[in-house]
Amino acid sequence: MQSNTVAVQNQPATFPNISVENRRAEPFTVREGRYIGQDGFVVPQDVDEFYDRFPHYVRNWVRNHANRLAQPEDLDDWTQDLLLHLKCLPSTSKHRATGKTDVVQTFDPSRHYGASQPRFQNYINLCLANKFRTIYQGGMKNPVCRPGNLSFSEHMDEDCAQVSDEYCRTHSTQLRESAERLEKRAQDHYQTAEIADFVRRTDAAVLPVLEAVLATGNQARAARLLRISDYRFMLIYDRLIELARCFVNADRAAKPSR
């Protein structure tokens, strides 16, 4: 495989997303059992090779997609969970019948319109996002992992094994409301990140408007921040509303007008 030596070396770990509307197939070749994209990228044979070439890919992906308030130990746990997900296919996976044992081996360039580096990494991103969504939602249902949990340790009676009834009656509503606010804030942040990722993949030209609105909280200030006319801003903002509606309803977004 002398021709693949240079291409198999470590490449920068980025997180490209191919638009869901971009379904034009790219040419690829198969050489000695290896998929090679039109950009010369050699698809890793398995998750071990993927990790050797992109050792920080999953960790950086988690940092880019996790709640900014997440603790370092949570980031480490999520990274390990996602690496384990890539490493081991479920025992019920249909791919095991063909001898495949990890997620990287399931990449099929004919189904993903090519074997270039952006196409391959977009597939990995989708697999990570699906699993991460499951992990995150599972954590929200676990009382131990809820972000609003507060400790009673500073308000205990002399008997450290108990919390007074008076304290529970006084603070139960406050603690519950605090936990609900923190949970809603985390869910809103996660949903906003999902919408931004959908907009980036579908029509990246609209993304600056979304970011400006989130940063300013006002359409007029967002237009001034972007230094575009109100008319131009409203045209792009209407497109943003259309994409948000498609995201919520799981509809296919129309191609951006030129």
Rosetta constraint file for C-alpha pairs under 8 A:
AtomPair CA 1 CA 5 HARMONIC 6.81 0.50
AtomPair CA 1 CA 32 HARMONIC 7.38 0.50
AtomPair CA 4 CA 8 HARMONIC 6.08 0.50
AtomPair CA 4 CA 42 HARMONIC 7.09 0.50
AtomPair CA 5 CA 9 HARMONIC 6.97 0.50
AtomPair CA 7 CA 40 HARMONIC 6.33 0.50
AtomPair CA 7 CA 41 HARMONIC 5.75 0.50
AtomPair CA 7 CA 42 HARMONIC 6.04 0.50
AtomPair CA 8 CA 41 HARMONIC 7.31 0.50
AtomPair CA 8 CA 42 HARMONIC 5.89 0.50
AtomPair CA 8 CA 53 HARMONIC 7.68 0.50
AtomPair CA 9 CA 53 HARMONIC 6.63 0.50
AtomPair CA 10 CA 52 HARMONIC 7.83 0.50
AtomPair CA 10 CA 53 HARMONIC 4.49 0.50
AtomPair CA 10 CA 54 HARMONIC 6.45 0.50
AtomPair CA 11 CA 53 HARMONIC 6.91 0.50
AtomPair CA 11 CA 54 HARMONIC 7.17 0.50
AtomPair CA 12 CA 54 HARMONIC 7.57 0.50
AtomPair CA 13 CA 54 HARMONIC 6.11 0.50
AtomPair CA 13 CA 56 HARMONIC 7.41 0.50
AtomPair CA 13 CA 57 HARMONIC 5.61 0.50
AtomPair CA 14 CA 57 HARMONIC 7.64 0.50
AtomPair CA 15 CA 61 HARMONIC 7.42 0.50
AtomPair CA 15 CA 118 HARMONIC 7.96 0.50
AtomPair CA 15 CA 121 HARMONIC 6.69 0.50
AtomPair CA 15 CA 122 HARMONIC 7.17 0.50
AtomPair CA 15 CA 125 HARMONIC 7.18 0.50
AtomPair CA 16 CA 118 HARMONIC 5.53 0.50
AtomPair CA 16 CA 121 HARMONIC 6.67 0.50
AtomPair CA 16 CA 122 HARMONIC 6.02 0.50
AtomPair CA 17 CA 118 HARMONIC 6.93 0.50
AtomPair CA 17 CA 119 HARMONIC 7.86 0.50
AtomPair CA 17 CA 121 HARMONIC 7.79 0.50
AtomPair CA 17 CA 122 HARMONIC 5.13 0.50
AtomPair CA 17 CA 125 HARMONIC 7.84 0.50
AtomPair CA 17 CA 200 HARMONIC 7.50 0.50
AtomPair CA 17 CA 201 HARMONIC 5.47 0.50
AtomPair CA 18 CA 22 HARMONIC 6.77 0.50
AtomPair CA 18 CA 118 HARMONIC 6.97 0.50
AtomPair CA 18 CA 119 HARMONIC 6.74 0.50
AtomPair CA 18 CA 122 HARMONIC 6.35 0.50
AtomPair CA 18 CA 201 HARMONIC 5.82 0.50
AtomPair CA 19 CA 200 HARMONIC 7.72 0.50
AtomPair CA 19 CA 201 HARMONIC 4.25 0.50
AtomPair CA 19 CA 202 HARMONIC 4.77 0.50
AtomPair CA 19 CA 203 HARMONIC 7.28 0.50
AtomPair CA 20 CA 201 HARMONIC 6.44 0.50
AtomPair CA 20 CA 202 HARMONIC 5.90 0.50
AtomPair CA 21 CA 202 HARMONIC 6.62 0.50
AtomPair CA 21 CA 253 HARMONIC 7.96 0.50
AtomPair CA 21 CA 255 HARMONIC 6.74 0.50
AtomPair CA 23 CA 113 HARMONIC 6.42 0.50
AtomPair CA 24 CA 113 HARMONIC 6.56 0.50
AtomPair CA 25 CA 112 HARMONIC 7.97 0.50
AtomPair CA 25 CA 113 HARMONIC 4.22 0.50
AtomPair CA 25 CA 114 HARMONIC 5.92 0.50
AtomPair CA 26 CA 37 HARMONIC 7.83 0.50
AtomPair CA 26 CA 38 HARMONIC 6.89 0.50
AtomPair CA 26 CA 113 HARMONIC 5.68 0.50
AtomPair CA 26 CA 114 HARMONIC 4.63 0.50
AtomPair CA 26 CA 115 HARMONIC 7.55 0.50
AtomPair CA 26 CA 116 HARMONIC 7.96 0.50
AtomPair CA 27 CA 37 HARMONIC 6.85 0.50
AtomPair CA 27 CA 38 HARMONIC 5.83 0.50
AtomPair CA 27 CA 114 HARMONIC 6.12 0.50
AtomPair CA 27 CA 115 HARMONIC 7.85 0.50
AtomPair CA 28 CA 35 HARMONIC 6.92 0.50
AtomPair CA 28 CA 36 HARMONIC 5.63 0.50
AtomPair CA 28 CA 37 HARMONIC 4.59 0.50
AtomPair CA 28 CA 38 HARMONIC 5.51 0.50
AtomPair CA 28 CA 109 HARMONIC 7.80 0.50
AtomPair CA 28 CA 114 HARMONIC 6.06 0.50
AtomPair CA 28 CA 115 HARMONIC 5.95 0.50
AtomPair CA 28 CA 116 HARMONIC 7.76 0.50
AtomPair CA 29 CA 35 HARMONIC 5.90 0.50
AtomPair CA 29 CA 36 HARMONIC 5.21 0.50
AtomPair CA 29 CA 37 HARMONIC 6.62 0.50
AtomPair CA 29 CA 38 HARMONIC 7.94 0.50
AtomPair CA 30 CA 34 HARMONIC 5.34 0.50
AtomPair CA 30 CA 35 HARMONIC 4.73 0.50
AtomPair CA 30 CA 36 HARMONIC 6.11 0.50
AtomPair CA 31 CA 35 HARMONIC 6.66 0.50
AtomPair CA 31 CA 36 HARMONIC 7.30 0.50
AtomPair CA 34 CA 42 HARMONIC 6.78 0.50
AtomPair CA 34 CA 43 HARMONIC 6.70 0.50
AtomPair CA 34 CA 44 HARMONIC 7.89 0.50
AtomPair CA 34 CA 45 HARMONIC 7.12 0.50
AtomPair CA 35 CA 42 HARMONIC 5.92 0.50
AtomPair CA 35 CA 43 HARMONIC 5.49 0.50
AtomPair CA 35 CA 109 HARMONIC 7.78 0.50
AtomPair CA 35 CA 115 HARMONIC 6.44 0.50
AtomPair CA 36 CA 40 HARMONIC 5.90 0.50
AtomPair CA 36 CA 41 HARMONIC 5.53 0.50
AtomPair CA 36 CA 42 HARMONIC 4.57 0.50
AtomPair CA 36 CA 43 HARMONIC 6.27 0.50
AtomPair CA 36 CA 115 HARMONIC 6.04 0.50
AtomPair CA 36 CA 116 HARMONIC 7.13 0.50
AtomPair CA 37 CA 41 HARMONIC 5.20 0.50
AtomPair CA 37 CA 42 HARMONIC 6.60 0.50
AtomPair CA 37 CA 43 HARMONIC 7.77 0.50
AtomPair CA 37 CA 114 HARMONIC 6.39 0.50
AtomPair CA 37 CA 115 HARMONIC 4.17 0.50
AtomPair CA 37 CA 116 HARMONIC 4.06 0.50
AtomPair CA 37 CA 117 HARMONIC 7.18 0.50
AtomPair CA 38 CA 114 HARMONIC 7.83 0.50
AtomPair CA 38 CA 115 HARMONIC 7.19 0.50
AtomPair CA 38 CA 116 HARMONIC 5.88 0.50
AtomPair CA 39 CA 116 HARMONIC 5.70 0.50
AtomPair CA 39 CA 117 HARMONIC 7.40 0.50
AtomPair CA 40 CA 116 HARMONIC 7.19 0.50
AtomPair CA 41 CA 115 HARMONIC 7.35 0.50
AtomPair CA 41 CA 116 HARMONIC 5.60 0.50
AtomPair CA 41 CA 117 HARMONIC 5.62 0.50
AtomPair CA 42 CA 115 HARMONIC 7.86 0.50
AtomPair CA 42 CA 116 HARMONIC 7.88 0.50
AtomPair CA 42 CA 117 HARMONIC 7.96 0.50
AtomPair CA 43 CA 115 HARMONIC 6.85 0.50
AtomPair CA 43 CA 116 HARMONIC 7.94 0.50
AtomPair CA 43 CA 117 HARMONIC 7.63 0.50
AtomPair CA 43 CA 120 HARMONIC 7.19 0.50
AtomPair CA 44 CA 49 HARMONIC 5.63 0.50
AtomPair CA 44 CA 50 HARMONIC 5.45 0.50
AtomPair CA 44 CA 104 HARMONIC 7.25 0.50
AtomPair CA 45 CA 49 HARMONIC 6.47 0.50
AtomPair CA 45 CA 50 HARMONIC 7.67 0.50
AtomPair CA 45 CA 104 HARMONIC 7.09 0.50
AtomPair CA 45 CA 105 HARMONIC 6.16 0.50
AtomPair CA 46 CA 50 HARMONIC 6.35 0.50
AtomPair CA 46 CA 102 HARMONIC 6.80 0.50
AtomPair CA 46 CA 103 HARMONIC 7.82 0.50
AtomPair CA 46 CA 104 HARMONIC 5.23 0.50
AtomPair CA 46 CA 105 HARMONIC 5.27 0.50
AtomPair CA 47 CA 51 HARMONIC 6.05 0.50
AtomPair CA 47 CA 86 HARMONIC 6.66 0.50
AtomPair CA 47 CA 87 HARMONIC 5.97 0.50
AtomPair CA 47 CA 102 HARMONIC 6.52 0.50
AtomPair CA 47 CA 103 HARMONIC 7.17 0.50
AtomPair CA 47 CA 104 HARMONIC 5.41 0.50
AtomPair CA 47 CA 105 HARMONIC 7.43 0.50
AtomPair CA 48 CA 52 HARMONIC 6.23 0.50
AtomPair CA 48 CA 87 HARMONIC 7.99 0.50
AtomPair CA 49 CA 53 HARMONIC 6.23 0.50
AtomPair CA 50 CA 54 HARMONIC 5.87 0.50
AtomPair CA 50 CA 55 HARMONIC 7.66 0.50
AtomPair CA 50 CA 104 HARMONIC 7.65 0.50
AtomPair CA 51 CA 55 HARMONIC 4.69 0.50
AtomPair CA 51 CA 56 HARMONIC 7.79 0.50
AtomPair CA 51 CA 57 HARMONIC 7.83 0.50
AtomPair CA 56 CA 60 HARMONIC 6.04 0.50
AtomPair CA 57 CA 61 HARMONIC 6.12 0.50
AtomPair CA 58 CA 62 HARMONIC 6.20 0.50
AtomPair CA 58 CA 79 HARMONIC 6.27 0.50
AtomPair CA 58 CA 82 HARMONIC 7.32 0.50
AtomPair CA 58 CA 83 HARMONIC 7.08 0.50
AtomPair CA 59 CA 63 HARMONIC 6.38 0.50
AtomPair CA 59 CA 75 HARMONIC 7.73 0.50
AtomPair CA 59 CA 76 HARMONIC 7.74 0.50
AtomPair CA 59 CA 79 HARMONIC 5.48 0.50
AtomPair CA 60 CA 64 HARMONIC 6.23 0.50
AtomPair CA 61 CA 65 HARMONIC 6.26 0.50
AtomPair CA 62 CA 66 HARMONIC 5.60 0.50
AtomPair CA 62 CA 75 HARMONIC 6.70 0.50
AtomPair CA 62 CA 78 HARMONIC 7.21 0.50
AtomPair CA 62 CA 79 HARMONIC 6.47 0.50
AtomPair CA 63 CA 75 HARMONIC 7.00 0.50
AtomPair CA 65 CA 193 HARMONIC 7.09 0.50
AtomPair CA 66 CA 70 HARMONIC 6.80 0.50
AtomPair CA 66 CA 75 HARMONIC 7.64 0.50
AtomPair CA 66 CA 190 HARMONIC 7.55 0.50
AtomPair CA 67 CA 186 HARMONIC 6.73 0.50
AtomPair CA 67 CA 189 HARMONIC 6.78 0.50
AtomPair CA 67 CA 190 HARMONIC 6.63 0.50
AtomPair CA 70 CA 74 HARMONIC 6.35 0.50
AtomPair CA 70 CA 75 HARMONIC 6.93 0.50
AtomPair CA 71 CA 75 HARMONIC 6.52 0.50
AtomPair CA 72 CA 76 HARMONIC 6.30 0.50
AtomPair CA 73 CA 77 HARMONIC 6.18 0.50
AtomPair CA 74 CA 78 HARMONIC 6.09 0.50
AtomPair CA 75 CA 79 HARMONIC 6.04 0.50
AtomPair CA 76 CA 80 HARMONIC 6.27 0.50
AtomPair CA 77 CA 81 HARMONIC 6.16 0.50
AtomPair CA 78 CA 82 HARMONIC 6.11 0.50
AtomPair CA 78 CA 132 HARMONIC 7.65 0.50
AtomPair CA 78 CA 135 HARMONIC 7.86 0.50
AtomPair CA 79 CA 83 HARMONIC 6.16 0.50
AtomPair CA 80 CA 84 HARMONIC 6.10 0.50
AtomPair CA 81 CA 85 HARMONIC 6.16 0.50
AtomPair CA 82 CA 86 HARMONIC 6.26 0.50
AtomPair CA 82 CA 128 HARMONIC 6.58 0.50
AtomPair CA 82 CA 131 HARMONIC 7.11 0.50
AtomPair CA 82 CA 132 HARMONIC 7.20 0.50
AtomPair CA 83 CA 87 HARMONIC 6.09 0.50
AtomPair CA 84 CA 88 HARMONIC 6.16 0.50
AtomPair CA 85 CA 89 HARMONIC 7.01 0.50
AtomPair CA 85 CA 103 HARMONIC 7.67 0.50
AtomPair CA 85 CA 131 HARMONIC 7.59 0.50
AtomPair CA 86 CA 102 HARMONIC 5.80 0.50
AtomPair CA 86 CA 103 HARMONIC 4.96 0.50
AtomPair CA 86 CA 104 HARMONIC 6.87 0.50
AtomPair CA 87 CA 101 HARMONIC 7.50 0.50
AtomPair CA 87 CA 102 HARMONIC 4.88 0.50
AtomPair CA 87 CA 103 HARMONIC 6.59 0.50
AtomPair CA 88 CA 101 HARMONIC 5.98 0.50
AtomPair CA 88 CA 102 HARMONIC 4.87 0.50
AtomPair CA 88 CA 103 HARMONIC 7.13 0.50
AtomPair CA 89 CA 93 HARMONIC 6.39 0.50
AtomPair CA 89 CA 96 HARMONIC 7.60 0.50
AtomPair CA 89 CA 101 HARMONIC 5.48 0.50
AtomPair CA 89 CA 102 HARMONIC 5.02 0.50
AtomPair CA 89 CA 103 HARMONIC 6.31 0.50
AtomPair CA 91 CA 96 HARMONIC 7.35 0.50
AtomPair CA 92 CA 96 HARMONIC 7.71 0.50
AtomPair CA 93 CA 97 HARMONIC 7.94 0.50
AtomPair CA 94 CA 98 HARMONIC 7.82 0.50
AtomPair CA 95 CA 99 HARMONIC 6.87 0.50
AtomPair CA 95 CA 100 HARMONIC 5.61 0.50
AtomPair CA 95 CA 101 HARMONIC 7.54 0.50
AtomPair CA 95 CA 106 HARMONIC 7.00 0.50
AtomPair CA 96 CA 100 HARMONIC 4.96 0.50
AtomPair CA 96 CA 101 HARMONIC 6.02 0.50
AtomPair CA 100 CA 105 HARMONIC 6.00 0.50
AtomPair CA 100 CA 106 HARMONIC 6.90 0.50
AtomPair CA 101 CA 105 HARMONIC 7.16 0.50
AtomPair CA 102 CA 106 HARMONIC 7.08 0.50
AtomPair CA 103 CA 107 HARMONIC 7.26 0.50
AtomPair CA 104 CA 124 HARMONIC 7.60 0.50
AtomPair CA 107 CA 120 HARMONIC 7.39 0.50
AtomPair CA 107 CA 123 HARMONIC 7.37 0.50
AtomPair CA 108 CA 112 HARMONIC 6.43 0.50
AtomPair CA 109 CA 113 HARMONIC 5.72 0.50
AtomPair CA 109 CA 114 HARMONIC 4.64 0.50
AtomPair CA 109 CA 115 HARMONIC 5.05 0.50
AtomPair CA 109 CA 120 HARMONIC 7.91 0.50
AtomPair CA 110 CA 114 HARMONIC 6.28 0.50
AtomPair CA 112 CA 119 HARMONIC 6.74 0.50
AtomPair CA 112 CA 123 HARMONIC 7.64 0.50
AtomPair CA 113 CA 119 HARMONIC 7.38 0.50
AtomPair CA 114 CA 119 HARMONIC 6.19 0.50
AtomPair CA 114 CA 120 HARMONIC 7.98 0.50
AtomPair CA 115 CA 119 HARMONIC 5.87 0.50
AtomPair CA 115 CA 120 HARMONIC 5.98 0.50
AtomPair CA 116 CA 120 HARMONIC 6.24 0.50
AtomPair CA 117 CA 121 HARMONIC 6.01 0.50
AtomPair CA 118 CA 122 HARMONIC 5.85 0.50
AtomPair CA 119 CA 123 HARMONIC 6.43 0.50
AtomPair CA 120 CA 124 HARMONIC 6.47 0.50
AtomPair CA 121 CA 125 HARMONIC 6.03 0.50
AtomPair CA 122 CA 126 HARMONIC 6.24 0.50
AtomPair CA 123 CA 127 HARMONIC 6.36 0.50
AtomPair CA 124 CA 128 HARMONIC 6.16 0.50
AtomPair CA 125 CA 129 HARMONIC 6.00 0.50
AtomPair CA 126 CA 130 HARMONIC 6.16 0.50
AtomPair CA 127 CA 131 HARMONIC 6.36 0.50
AtomPair CA 128 CA 132 HARMONIC 5.87 0.50
AtomPair CA 129 CA 133 HARMONIC 6.00 0.50
AtomPair CA 130 CA 134 HARMONIC 6.57 0.50
AtomPair CA 131 CA 135 HARMONIC 6.27 0.50
AtomPair CA 132 CA 136 HARMONIC 6.00 0.50
AtomPair CA 133 CA 137 HARMONIC 6.09 0.50
AtomPair CA 134 CA 138 HARMONIC 6.04 0.50
AtomPair CA 135 CA 139 HARMONIC 6.22 0.50
AtomPair CA 136 CA 140 HARMONIC 6.41 0.50
AtomPair CA 137 CA 141 HARMONIC 6.64 0.50
AtomPair CA 138 CA 142 HARMONIC 6.63 0.50
AtomPair CA 139 CA 145 HARMONIC 5.63 0.50
AtomPair CA 139 CA 146 HARMONIC 6.94 0.50
AtomPair CA 140 CA 145 HARMONIC 6.57 0.50
AtomPair CA 140 CA 146 HARMONIC 5.60 0.50
AtomPair CA 140 CA 183 HARMONIC 7.80 0.50
AtomPair CA 141 CA 145 HARMONIC 7.93 0.50
AtomPair CA 141 CA 146 HARMONIC 7.51 0.50
AtomPair CA 142 CA 146 HARMONIC 6.47 0.50
AtomPair CA 143 CA 149 HARMONIC 7.92 0.50
AtomPair CA 144 CA 149 HARMONIC 7.48 0.50
AtomPair CA 145 CA 149 HARMONIC 7.79 0.50
AtomPair CA 146 CA 179 HARMONIC 7.55 0.50
AtomPair CA 146 CA 183 HARMONIC 7.14 0.50
AtomPair CA 147 CA 179 HARMONIC 6.85 0.50
AtomPair CA 147 CA 182 HARMONIC 6.30 0.50
AtomPair CA 147 CA 183 HARMONIC 6.25 0.50
AtomPair CA 148 CA 175 HARMONIC 7.96 0.50
AtomPair CA 148 CA 178 HARMONIC 6.32 0.50
AtomPair CA 148 CA 179 HARMONIC 3.80 0.50
AtomPair CA 148 CA 180 HARMONIC 7.11 0.50
AtomPair CA 148 CA 181 HARMONIC 7.89 0.50
AtomPair CA 148 CA 182 HARMONIC 5.57 0.50
AtomPair CA 148 CA 183 HARMONIC 6.70 0.50
AtomPair CA 149 CA 179 HARMONIC 6.37 0.50
AtomPair CA 150 CA 175 HARMONIC 7.43 0.50
AtomPair CA 152 CA 156 HARMONIC 6.35 0.50
AtomPair CA 152 CA 163 HARMONIC 7.32 0.50
AtomPair CA 153 CA 160 HARMONIC 7.97 0.50
AtomPair CA 155 CA 163 HARMONIC 7.55 0.50
AtomPair CA 155 CA 167 HARMONIC 7.80 0.50
AtomPair CA 156 CA 160 HARMONIC 5.92 0.50
AtomPair CA 156 CA 162 HARMONIC 6.77 0.50
AtomPair CA 156 CA 163 HARMONIC 5.26 0.50
AtomPair CA 156 CA 164 HARMONIC 6.99 0.50
AtomPair CA 157 CA 162 HARMONIC 6.87 0.50
AtomPair CA 157 CA 163 HARMONIC 6.26 0.50
AtomPair CA 157 CA 164 HARMONIC 6.46 0.50
AtomPair CA 163 CA 167 HARMONIC 6.99 0.50
AtomPair CA 163 CA 168 HARMONIC 7.31 0.50
AtomPair CA 164 CA 168 HARMONIC 6.54 0.50
AtomPair CA 165 CA 169 HARMONIC 6.14 0.50
AtomPair CA 166 CA 170 HARMONIC 6.10 0.50
AtomPair CA 167 CA 171 HARMONIC 6.03 0.50
AtomPair CA 168 CA 172 HARMONIC 5.31 0.50
AtomPair CA 169 CA 173 HARMONIC 7.99 0.50
AtomPair CA 170 CA 174 HARMONIC 7.99 0.50
AtomPair CA 171 CA 175 HARMONIC 5.90 0.50
AtomPair CA 172 CA 176 HARMONIC 6.09 0.50
AtomPair CA 173 CA 177 HARMONIC 6.09 0.50
AtomPair CA 174 CA 178 HARMONIC 6.05 0.50
AtomPair CA 175 CA 179 HARMONIC 6.11 0.50
AtomPair CA 176 CA 180 HARMONIC 6.14 0.50
AtomPair CA 177 CA 181 HARMONIC 6.13 0.50
AtomPair CA 178 CA 182 HARMONIC 6.29 0.50
AtomPair CA 179 CA 183 HARMONIC 6.07 0.50
AtomPair CA 180 CA 184 HARMONIC 6.06 0.50
AtomPair CA 181 CA 185 HARMONIC 6.12 0.50
AtomPair CA 182 CA 186 HARMONIC 6.20 0.50
AtomPair CA 183 CA 187 HARMONIC 6.13 0.50
AtomPair CA 184 CA 188 HARMONIC 5.96 0.50
AtomPair CA 185 CA 189 HARMONIC 6.14 0.50
AtomPair CA 186 CA 190 HARMONIC 6.16 0.50
AtomPair CA 187 CA 191 HARMONIC 6.07 0.50
AtomPair CA 188 CA 192 HARMONIC 6.02 0.50
AtomPair CA 189 CA 193 HARMONIC 6.21 0.50
AtomPair CA 190 CA 194 HARMONIC 6.29 0.50
AtomPair CA 191 CA 195 HARMONIC 6.20 0.50
AtomPair CA 192 CA 196 HARMONIC 6.10 0.50
AtomPair CA 193 CA 197 HARMONIC 6.12 0.50
AtomPair CA 194 CA 198 HARMONIC 6.19 0.50
AtomPair CA 195 CA 199 HARMONIC 6.13 0.50
AtomPair CA 195 CA 244 HARMONIC 6.83 0.50
AtomPair CA 195 CA 247 HARMONIC 6.91 0.50
AtomPair CA 196 CA 200 HARMONIC 6.06 0.50
AtomPair CA 196 CA 207 HARMONIC 6.94 0.50
AtomPair CA 196 CA 210 HARMONIC 7.49 0.50
AtomPair CA 197 CA 201 HARMONIC 6.25 0.50
AtomPair CA 198 CA 202 HARMONIC 6.01 0.50
AtomPair CA 198 CA 247 HARMONIC 7.20 0.50
AtomPair CA 199 CA 203 HARMONIC 5.52 0.50
AtomPair CA 199 CA 204 HARMONIC 6.05 0.50
AtomPair CA 199 CA 206 HARMONIC 6.94 0.50
AtomPair CA 199 CA 207 HARMONIC 6.18 0.50
AtomPair CA 199 CA 240 HARMONIC 7.81 0.50
AtomPair CA 199 CA 243 HARMONIC 6.75 0.50
AtomPair CA 200 CA 204 HARMONIC 4.31 0.50
AtomPair CA 200 CA 205 HARMONIC 7.87 0.50
AtomPair CA 200 CA 206 HARMONIC 7.78 0.50
AtomPair CA 200 CA 207 HARMONIC 6.10 0.50
AtomPair CA 202 CA 253 HARMONIC 7.38 0.50
AtomPair CA 203 CA 207 HARMONIC 7.48 0.50
AtomPair CA 203 CA 255 HARMONIC 7.96 0.50
AtomPair CA 203 CA 256 HARMONIC 6.50 0.50
AtomPair CA 206 CA 210 HARMONIC 6.81 0.50
AtomPair CA 206 CA 236 HARMONIC 6.18 0.50
AtomPair CA 206 CA 237 HARMONIC 7.68 0.50
AtomPair CA 206 CA 239 HARMONIC 7.29 0.50
AtomPair CA 206 CA 240 HARMONIC 6.29 0.50
AtomPair CA 207 CA 211 HARMONIC 6.27 0.50
AtomPair CA 208 CA 212 HARMONIC 6.01 0.50
AtomPair CA 208 CA 226 HARMONIC 7.87 0.50
AtomPair CA 209 CA 213 HARMONIC 6.13 0.50
AtomPair CA 209 CA 222 HARMONIC 7.20 0.50
AtomPair CA 209 CA 223 HARMONIC 7.99 0.50
AtomPair CA 209 CA 226 HARMONIC 7.70 0.50
AtomPair CA 209 CA 233 HARMONIC 7.62 0.50
AtomPair CA 209 CA 236 HARMONIC 7.16 0.50
AtomPair CA 209 CA 237 HARMONIC 6.76 0.50
AtomPair CA 209 CA 240 HARMONIC 7.85 0.50
AtomPair CA 210 CA 214 HARMONIC 6.23 0.50
AtomPair CA 210 CA 237 HARMONIC 7.97 0.50
AtomPair CA 210 CA 240 HARMONIC 7.22 0.50
AtomPair CA 211 CA 215 HARMONIC 6.07 0.50
AtomPair CA 212 CA 216 HARMONIC 6.07 0.50
AtomPair CA 212 CA 217 HARMONIC 7.96 0.50
AtomPair CA 212 CA 222 HARMONIC 4.97 0.50
AtomPair CA 212 CA 223 HARMONIC 7.80 0.50
AtomPair CA 212 CA 225 HARMONIC 6.92 0.50
AtomPair CA 212 CA 226 HARMONIC 7.21 0.50
AtomPair CA 213 CA 217 HARMONIC 5.17 0.50
AtomPair CA 213 CA 218 HARMONIC 5.94 0.50
AtomPair CA 213 CA 219 HARMONIC 6.11 0.50
AtomPair CA 213 CA 222 HARMONIC 5.34 0.50
AtomPair CA 215 CA 222 HARMONIC 7.77 0.50
AtomPair CA 216 CA 221 HARMONIC 6.17 0.50
AtomPair CA 216 CA 222 HARMONIC 5.87 0.50
AtomPair CA 217 CA 221 HARMONIC 7.81 0.50
AtomPair CA 217 CA 222 HARMONIC 7.60 0.50
AtomPair CA 218 CA 222 HARMONIC 6.02 0.50
AtomPair CA 219 CA 223 HARMONIC 6.18 0.50
AtomPair CA 220 CA 224 HARMONIC 6.43 0.50
AtomPair CA 220 CA 230 HARMONIC 7.35 0.50
AtomPair CA 221 CA 225 HARMONIC 6.06 0.50
AtomPair CA 222 CA 226 HARMONIC 6.26 0.50
AtomPair CA 223 CA 227 HARMONIC 5.99 0.50
AtomPair CA 223 CA 228 HARMONIC 5.71 0.50
AtomPair CA 223 CA 229 HARMONIC 6.72 0.50
AtomPair CA 223 CA 230 HARMONIC 6.24 0.50
AtomPair CA 223 CA 233 HARMONIC 5.93 0.50
AtomPair CA 224 CA 228 HARMONIC 6.55 0.50
AtomPair CA 224 CA 229 HARMONIC 7.91 0.50
AtomPair CA 228 CA 232 HARMONIC 6.44 0.50
AtomPair CA 228 CA 233 HARMONIC 6.41 0.50
AtomPair CA 229 CA 233 HARMONIC 6.07 0.50
AtomPair CA 230 CA 234 HARMONIC 6.10 0.50
AtomPair CA 231 CA 235 HARMONIC 6.40 0.50
AtomPair CA 232 CA 236 HARMONIC 6.52 0.50
AtomPair CA 233 CA 237 HARMONIC 5.96 0.50
AtomPair CA 234 CA 238 HARMONIC 5.95 0.50
AtomPair CA 235 CA 239 HARMONIC 6.56 0.50
AtomPair CA 236 CA 240 HARMONIC 6.27 0.50
AtomPair CA 237 CA 241 HARMONIC 6.29 0.50
AtomPair CA 238 CA 242 HARMONIC 6.28 0.50
AtomPair CA 239 CA 243 HARMONIC 6.28 0.50
AtomPair CA 240 CA 244 HARMONIC 6.16 0.50
AtomPair CA 241 CA 245 HARMONIC 6.18 0.50
AtomPair CA 242 CA 246 HARMONIC 6.29 0.50
AtomPair CA 242 CA 253 HARMONIC 7.75 0.50
AtomPair CA 243 CA 247 HARMONIC 6.12 0.50
AtomPair CA 243 CA 253 HARMONIC 6.31 0.50
AtomPair CA 244 CA 248 HARMONIC 6.25 0.50
AtomPair CA 245 CA 249 HARMONIC 6.09 0.50
AtomPair CA 245 CA 251 HARMONIC 7.98 0.50
AtomPair CA 246 CA 250 HARMONIC 5.49 0.50
AtomPair CA 246 CA 251 HARMONIC 4.59 0.50
AtomPair CA 246 CA 252 HARMONIC 6.30 0.50
AtomPair CA 246 CA 253 HARMONIC 5.92 0.50
AtomPair CA 247 CA 251 HARMONIC 6.57 0.50
